[in-house]
Amino acid sequence: MKLKLLIAATLATSAGFAFAAADTYKIEPNHTYPSFEADHMGISVWRGKFTKTDGTITLDRAAKTGSFDITVDMSSVDFGHAKMNEHAKKPDIFDVAQFPTATFKGNKLRFEGENLVAVEGNFTLHGVTKPLTLNIAKFKCIQHPMLKREVCGADAHGFFLRSDYGINFGLPNFSPEVKLAIQVEAVKQ
């Protein structure tokens, strides 16, 4: 009888631990900036960022599973050039009136040992959804000294062809390849 109680207690404790092992983190919008690099007629590289982002990350380090759900407000595009910001919002580029957000929904995390090195998922831009892998150059969690909560941060990047998403402005004079980079910080809930 004691053995049965011990086994039941162990299983209950294990089940509770497994349930509690997945942590949820809310993206901190003041420390998260998706940015991009795109060709400008082969003579320079234009860089821009988005200043409004929302989302949630779940992470189970023991099971090496989780998800990334990031939403970007496309009207918050910022090239550091007011006229280019306005042009990028128009129908021939981002068409923010019709497609106000872009999303990345990652559901497959890749680890090398204990290090998170990539997230595979689906990227939706301009109304088109395609697979995208974000490689993680740096990932770290700390006890934030001011928030008194765990905060995780990452430096992620991936590449895509904007023409695959129906953004054809300037082609073929501009290369369609775009580098997407996301600096992200998220606070444990």
HELIX and SHEET records of a PDB file:
HELIX    1   1 LYS A    2  ALA A   21  1                                  20    
HELIX    2   2 PRO A   29  HIS A   31  5                                   3    
HELIX    3   3 MET A   74  SER A   76  5                                   3    
HELIX    4   4 ALA A   82  LYS A   89  1                                   8    
HELIX    5   5 ARG A  162  TYR A  165  5                                   4    
SHEET    1   A11 VAL A  77  ASP A  78  0                                        
SHEET    2   A11 SER A  44  PHE A  50 -1                                        
SHEET    3   A11 TYR A  33  HIS A  40 -1                                        
SHEET    4   A11 GLU A 177  LYS A 188 -1                                        
SHEET    5   A11 ASP A  23  ILE A  27 -1                                        
SHEET    6   A11 THR A  53  ASP A  60 -1                                        
SHEET    7   A11 THR A  65  ASP A  73 -1                                        
SHEET    8   A11 THR A 101  GLU A 112 -1                                        
SHEET    9   A11 ASN A 115  LEU A 125 -1                                        
SHEET   10   A11 VAL A 128  GLN A 143 -1                                        
SHEET   11   A11 GLU A 150  LEU A 161 -1                                        
END                                                                             
